[in-house]
């Protein structure tokens, strides 16, 4: 066992350092990355695009899944703040 991309070789501790405070559940289909060196699993944050952004845009609109928070990096930019309305998260970058 071990070394396989799909099967962790043993139990892992969940690294919660990149999760928003108060997050209770992962969305259905959430992806985890396993680090065999430190024995931790970390959530890989994903989102469905709500509105396409042009090059140089200062905000991104994604369907809200409760995973993103200020300080996250998305598309090479750092999220400075976010707001949620009607199921859409607007991430200021």
N, C-alpha and C positions, 0 to 999 in steps of 0.2 A: 504494500500500500504506500501511498504518498507519491507526490510528483504528478499525479493525475489532475488535470485542470478541473474536473467535475466532482471529484470525490475527495473530501478532506481525509487526512490520514488518522485523525483522532478528534477529540472534543476541542472546541474553540470557545474562547471568551469573546463576547460581543464588545467591540470598541464603540462606545457611545459618544466619543469626543466630537464627532461631526454631526450629531443629531440635534434638532431643535429641542429646547426644554419642553417637557410636557408631551412629547410624542409617545403615544401608547402602543400603536400598532404600525407595522409596515404595510404599505399597500399590497394588494394581491399581485404576485409576480415580481416582488422586490428582488433585486440581485445583490448577492453578498460576494465579497472578495475575501479569500482566505490567505493569511500570511503564515506560512509554516515556520518562519524564523522566530516570530514572537508569539505564536499561538493565538492570534486574534483574527476575528472576522469583522469586516467593516462594510457598511451599507454603501453600495454604489448608487449615487443619486441620479435618477433619470426623470424626465418629464416629457409630456406630449406638448408640442408647440401649439399654442392657441392662435397666435397671429404672427406671421412671418415678419422678421426684423430686417431692415436694410443695413448695409455695411455702415458702421459708425453709429448705430443706434445707441441711445443711452438707457433704454429699458427693453426688457424682454417679457413677453406675455406667454405664460404656460398654464396648462390646466393645473389647478392647485392639487397637490397630493400631500401637503403638509411636511415635506422633507427639506425644503430649502430654508435658509436663515441668512441674515446679514453676515458677511465674512466668507461665505462659500464662493468658490470659483466656478464659473460656468462659461463655456465658450472662450476661455482665456481671460475673462474679466472677473473682477471681484464684485460681488453683490454688496452694495452699500446699504440698501434698505429694501423692504418689500411690503406690498399691500395686497390684500385679498378681497375680492368682491365678486359675487355671483359665480363662484367656482373657478375664478381666474386669478392667478398670482402675477402681479406686475413686479418684476425684479429690476431695481435701478442698479445700473452698472457704471 
